[in-house]
Amino acid sequence: MELSGKIALVTGATGGIGGATARLLAARGARVVASGRDAQRGEALVKEITEAGGTARFVAADLTDVASLRRLADEAGDVDILVNNAALFPIAATTEQEPDRLDEAFAANVRAPYLLVAALAPAMAAKGSGSIVNVSTMAARIGMPGLSTYSATKAALEALTRTWAAEFSPAGVRVNTVSPGPTRTDMVMLSMGEEGAAQVAGTTLLKRLADPGEIAEVIGFLASDRAGFMTGATVAVDAGRTAI
């Protein structure tokens, strides 16, 4: 299997895109460190992966808490693949956004990936290989009412992808971003509802929501050596929405 011998840390792995990514990487031979806030869901994911013949363990972490984040980096250890997937998805008009929610979103969506990369990328660079995949959103490039905070955090993450590529890729660490369109995840459905999600899906060329597994396939590709000449890129997986 193409990822045999690799250790992969996936944040936000207890559902949606993160869960699908953890399953896919494990199925391809990686030893997965799945992280999230819900220990019960995390253990259920680990059980599912191990019963399917994969290897996984769960590390609970609150990515808005720096101490918890540092414990995660320590417990994950020497990883080969880092998938920065975890994110908060606040929806509010700019004039109605609570400052605490704004700060919390930037902590989870920007500061957490930043500190994880700072903690884990140097070991990748020391051994001359590694892959970091950040998960963004099409809203980082399209103005969408109510998503000012979320889109700003993800635009920042895309900018960091380019900087991290410049800093770490000369030492063999590739850094890329996957930018999904509307995807059928618990977070999206709870925040937008079936009708709201369907409206956004209708703006894409394929007129439907993505399945989390479709996004995970692209993450898996970028994590693997098949994407060996890709770094600093943002890959749109949005049914053509940012192309039109």
C-alpha positions as CSV (number, residue, x, y, z in Angstrom):
1,M,0.0,0.0,0.0
2,E,1.3,3.4,-1.0
3,L,1.3,4.9,2.5
4,S,2.7,1.9,4.4
5,G,5.1,3.1,7.1
6,K,3.7,6.6,7.1
7,I,2.2,8.3,10.2
8,A,-0.6,10.7,9.5
9,L,-2.2,13.2,11.9
10,V,-5.7,14.3,10.9
11,T,-7.3,17.1,12.9
12,G,-11.1,17.3,13.0
13,A,-11.2,13.5,12.3
14,T,-14.4,12.8,14.2
15,G,-16.7,13.6,11.3
16,G,-17.1,14.8,7.8
17,I,-14.1,15.4,5.6
18,G,-11.7,14.6,8.5
19,G,-13.3,11.3,9.2
20,A,-13.4,10.3,5.5
21,T,-9.7,11.3,5.2
22,A,-8.7,9.3,8.3
23,R,-10.4,6.2,6.8
24,L,-8.9,6.7,3.4
25,L,-5.3,7.2,4.7
26,A,-5.6,4.2,7.0
27,A,-6.9,2.0,4.1
28,R,-3.8,3.0,2.1
29,G,-1.5,1.8,4.9
30,A,-0.9,4.9,7.0
31,R,-0.9,4.7,10.8
32,V,-3.4,7.4,11.6
33,V,-3.5,9.7,14.6
34,A,-7.1,11.0,14.6
35,S,-7.8,14.1,16.6
36,G,-10.9,15.8,17.7
37,R,-12.9,17.0,20.7
38,D,-15.4,14.2,21.0
39,A,-13.7,11.2,22.5
40,Q,-16.7,8.9,22.0
41,R,-16.8,9.6,18.3
42,G,-13.0,9.4,18.1
43,E,-13.0,5.9,19.6
44,A,-15.8,4.8,17.3
45,L,-13.7,6.0,14.3
46,V,-10.6,4.1,15.6
47,K,-12.7,0.9,16.1
48,E,-14.1,1.2,12.5
49,I,-10.6,1.7,11.1
50,T,-9.1,-1.2,13.0
51,E,-11.9,-3.6,12.2
52,A,-11.3,-2.8,8.6
53,G,-7.7,-3.8,9.0
54,G,-6.1,-0.4,9.4
55,T,-4.1,1.2,12.3
56,A,-5.4,4.2,14.2
57,R,-5.4,5.9,17.6
58,F,-7.3,8.8,18.9
59,V,-5.9,11.9,20.7
60,A,-8.5,14.3,22.1
61,A,-7.6,17.9,21.6
62,D,-9.3,21.3,21.7
63,L,-7.5,23.3,19.0
64,T,-8.6,26.6,20.5
65,D,-6.5,25.8,23.6
66,V,-2.7,26.2,23.1
67,A,-1.8,23.8,25.9
68,S,-4.1,21.1,24.4
69,L,-2.6,21.8,21.0
70,R,1.0,21.3,22.2
71,R,0.0,18.1,23.9
72,L,-1.4,16.9,20.6
73,A,1.8,17.7,18.8
74,D,3.8,15.8,21.5
75,E,1.5,12.8,21.4
76,A,1.4,12.6,17.6
77,G,5.2,12.5,17.5
78,D,7.2,12.2,14.3
79,V,4.5,12.4,11.6
80,D,5.0,12.1,7.9
81,I,1.6,13.6,6.9
82,L,-0.3,16.4,8.6
83,V,-3.8,17.2,7.5
84,N,-5.0,20.5,9.0
85,N,-8.8,19.9,8.6
86,A,-10.4,21.0,11.9
87,A,-12.3,24.2,11.7
88,L,-15.1,26.3,13.2
89,F,-17.8,27.5,10.9
90,P,-19.4,30.6,12.4
91,I,-22.2,32.2,10.3
92,A,-23.1,35.7,11.0
93,A,-23.3,39.1,9.3
94,T,-20.2,41.2,10.0
95,T,-22.3,43.6,12.1
96,E,-23.6,40.8,14.2
97,Q,-20.5,38.7,14.7
98,E,-19.6,38.3,18.4
99,P,-16.0,39.2,19.1
100,D,-15.6,35.9,21.1
101,R,-16.7,33.9,18.2
102,L,-14.4,35.8,15.9
103,D,-11.4,35.1,18.2
104,E,-12.4,31.5,18.6
105,A,-12.6,30.9,14.8
106,F,-9.2,32.4,14.2
107,A,-7.7,30.3,17.1
108,A,-9.0,27.1,15.6
109,N,-8.7,27.8,11.9
110,V,-5.5,29.8,11.8
111,R,-3.5,29.6,15.0
112,A,-3.9,25.9,15.5
113,P,-2.6,24.9,12.0
114,Y,0.2,27.5,12.4
115,L,1.4,26.0,15.7
116,L,1.1,22.4,14.5
117,V,3.2,23.2,11.5
118,A,5.7,25.0,13.6
119,A,5.9,22.0,15.9
120,L,5.9,19.1,13.4
121,A,7.4,20.4,10.1
122,P,11.0,20.7,11.4
123,A,11.2,17.0,12.0
124,M,9.8,16.4,8.5
125,A,12.4,18.7,7.1
126,A,15.2,17.0,9.0
127,K,14.4,13.7,7.3
128,G,13.9,15.3,4.0
129,S,10.3,14.4,3.3
130,G,6.7,15.1,4.4
131,S,3.4,16.3,3.2
132,I,1.2,19.0,4.8
133,V,-2.4,19.4,3.5
134,N,-4.5,22.3,4.6
135,V,-8.3,22.3,4.1
136,S,-9.7,25.6,3.0
137,T,-13.0,26.5,1.3
138,M,-14.3,28.0,-1.9
139,A,-15.6,30.9,0.3
140,A,-11.9,32.0,0.7
141,R,-12.2,33.2,-3.0
142,I,-15.9,34.0,-3.3
143,G,-17.8,36.6,-1.3
144,M,-20.6,34.9,0.5
145,P,-22.9,36.9,3.0
146,G,-22.6,35.6,6.5
147,L,-19.2,34.0,6.0
148,S,-16.9,36.9,6.7
149,T,-15.1,35.3,9.6
150,Y,-14.9,31.8,8.1
151,S,-13.7,33.0,4.7
152,A,-11.1,35.3,6.3
153,T,-9.6,32.4,8.3
154,K,-9.4,30.2,5.3
155,A,-7.9,32.9,3.1
156,A,-5.3,33.2,5.8
157,L,-4.6,29.5,5.7
158,E,-4.2,29.6,1.9
159,A,-1.6,32.4,2.3
160,L,0.2,30.3,5.0
161,T,0.3,27.4,2.6
162,R,2.4,29.4,0.1
163,T,4.7,30.7,2.9
164,W,5.1,27.3,4.4
165,A,6.0,25.9,1.0
166,A,8.6,28.5,0.6
167,E,10.0,27.8,4.0
168,F,9.9,24.0,4.1
169,S,9.8,22.6,0.6
170,P,13.5,23.2,-0.1
171,A,14.0,20.6,2.6
172,G,11.6,18.1,0.9
173,V,8.3,19.0,2.8
174,R,5.4,19.6,0.4
175,V,2.6,22.0,1.5
176,N,-0.7,22.2,-0.4
177,T,-4.3,23.2,0.2
178,V,-7.5,21.5,-0.8
179,S,-10.4,24.0,-1.3
180,P,-13.7,22.2,-1.1
181,G,-17.1,23.4,-2.4
182,P,-20.3,22.7,-0.5
183,T,-20.0,19.3,1.1
184,R,-22.5,17.2,3.0
185,T,-21.0,17.3,6.5
186,D,-22.6,17.6,9.9
187,M,-21.1,21.0,10.3
188,V,-22.5,22.3,7.1
189,M,-25.9,20.8,7.5
190,L,-26.3,22.1,11.1
191,S,-25.1,25.6,10.2
192,M,-26.9,26.0,6.8
193,G,-29.7,23.5,6.9
194,E,-30.8,21.3,4.0
195,E,-32.4,24.2,2.1
196,G,-29.4,26.5,2.5
197,A,-26.9,23.9,1.6
198,A,-29.0,23.0,-1.5
199,Q,-29.0,26.7,-2.6
200,V,-25.2,26.9,-2.4
201,A,-24.9,23.5,-4.2
202,G,-27.1,24.9,-7.0
203,T,-24.5,27.5,-7.8
204,T,-21.9,24.9,-8.8
205,L,-21.6,23.4,-12.2
206,L,-22.6,19.9,-10.9
207,K,-25.6,21.2,-9.0
208,R,-25.0,19.0,-6.0
209,L,-23.2,18.7,-2.6
210,A,-20.0,16.8,-2.5
211,D,-19.6,13.6,-0.5
212,P,-16.8,13.9,2.1
213,G,-15.1,11.0,0.5
214,E,-14.7,12.9,-2.7
215,I,-12.8,15.6,-0.9
216,A,-10.8,13.0,1.0
217,E,-9.6,11.4,-2.3
218,V,-7.9,14.7,-3.3
219,I,-6.4,15.0,0.2
220,G,-5.1,11.5,-0.1
221,F,-3.5,12.2,-3.5
222,L,-1.7,15.3,-2.2
223,A,-0.5,13.4,0.9
224,S,1.0,10.7,-1.3
225,D,4.2,10.5,-3.5
226,R,1.9,10.7,-6.6
227,A,1.8,14.4,-5.9
228,G,5.6,14.6,-5.5
229,F,6.0,17.7,-7.8
230,M,3.2,19.7,-6.1
231,T,3.8,22.2,-3.5
232,G,2.4,25.7,-2.7
233,A,-0.8,24.9,-4.6
234,T,-4.4,25.4,-3.8
235,V,-6.5,22.7,-5.5
236,A,-10.2,23.6,-6.0
237,V,-12.6,20.7,-5.4
238,D,-15.7,22.7,-5.8
239,A,-17.6,21.4,-8.8
240,G,-16.3,24.3,-10.9
241,R,-17.8,27.1,-8.7
242,T,-14.6,29.2,-8.6
243,A,-14.1,28.7,-12.3
244,I,-17.2,30.6,-13.3
